Amino acid sequence: MSSGTTFNPNHVDVTNYYLMFGVMAGLPAVVLLIAILWQSFRRVGRGFGQEDATRDPDGFFAWCLGASLFGHAVTSISVSYFDQSLLFFWATIALIGSVPHRKIETEDVEENMVAFDDGGTEPAKPAGDIPSWKRY
């Protein structure tokens, strides 16, 4: 494989992380990596919700992780991560798994509705301003 390294024909400089992933593991691995990124962005989007992120600690946490993931996804086009720098990319993906789903929390509130004498319903008392990742 011809490259810019003239000192050793066995060395190659691939600057795109997605291409490097394909060279090292094959096309199925690249498809899997793109699927992981897609699901991570979906999870961040669902965790962010429609609320103002500055007022909701969970939304701000999801926004921060989404911004970090976006930075990694764009940077991976021009930089091939190696050694310890891989930790930051995969740690961001792992942290996105801790982003709470808004849909799940909404279903929990509907299950905990309390009926009143006037026939109306009111949601159970919320946990306050404590983010969901600190409640447990």
N, C-alpha and C positions, 0 to 999 in steps of 0.2 A: 504494500500500500504506500503510495508516494505521499510524502508530507513535507513539512518544513524542517524536519530534523535530519541533518546530514551526517551526524556523528554515528548513528546506528540505524540500519535499515529496519530493525525490529520495533523501533519506537514510533509511535504515531501521536500527533497532537490533534485531538478532536475537541472543539470548543463548544459544542452543543450537547447539553446533558441528555436530551431526548435521543439524539443520534448515538451518543456513547452508550446509553442504556440498550439501544438496539444492537449495537456492535457486540456488547458484552453478553446480552441475554436473548436477543432475537426479537422478532416482530411481535409475538404474543406478549412479551414483557412490556413493550412500548404501549400496546393497546391497554394492558392492565394498568400501567402508570397513568395514562390519560383518563381511564375510568376512575381511578382513585382521586385524581385531581378534580374531575367532574363532580363526584359525590361529595368531596370536601367543600367545594364551592356551594353546592346545593345545601349542605348542612349548615354552613355559615349563613347563607341567605335565609334559611328558615329560623335560625337562632336569632338573627338580627331583628326580624319582624318589621312592623310598620311604625313602631314607636320611635321617639327621638332617642338616639343612642346616648346623648349626654345625660338623660334623666334615668335611664335604665342601666344598671351595672352589667347585667347579662348581655344586653344589646351592645354595650361598649366593648365588652370582652370579645364578643363575636366579631365586631367590626375590626378590632385590633388583629385578631387571628386572620380575618379575611384579607386585610391589608398586607400582612406578612406573607400569606400564601400567594397573593397576587404578585408581590415583589419577587418571591422565589420563582414563580412560574415564568415571569418575564425574563428574569436574569438567567434562567436555565437555557434560554435560547442562545445566549452569548458566552456562558461560562459552564464548563463541565465540572460539577462538584466532585471532590475527591477527599479522602482521608477524613479529618474531623469536621470539615464543612458539611458533610452529608448529615451530620447530627442535627443541624439547624433546620434543614429541609424536612427531614422525617419527624423531628420533634414537633414542628408546626402541624403536620398532618395528624400526629397522635393527639395533640392538644385539641384539635378540632373535634375529636370524638367526645370531648367533655362539654361541648356547647349544648345547652339544654334546648330541646325542641319546643317551640311555642305551641304547636298543635297538641302535644301531650299534656302540657300544663293547662290548656283550655279544657280538655276532656276531663281532667281531674277536678276542675272547678265545677263543671256541670254535674259530675257525679256527687259532689258534696253540697248540692243545693238544699236549702232548708225551707220547708213550707211554713207559711204564717197563717194566722186565722183569717186574714182577709183574702186568702186564696193566691196571693202573690208569692213569688219566690225571691230569695236573695242569696247570693253566693256566701259560702262559709267565710269566716274571718280570714283574710289573707295573712301571710307570714310577715307582712311589713315590707320594709325596704331592704331586707336581707337578700342578696343574690342567691339563686337556687343552688349554686355550687358551695355555698357556705351553710346551707340549712341542715345538712345531714352530718 
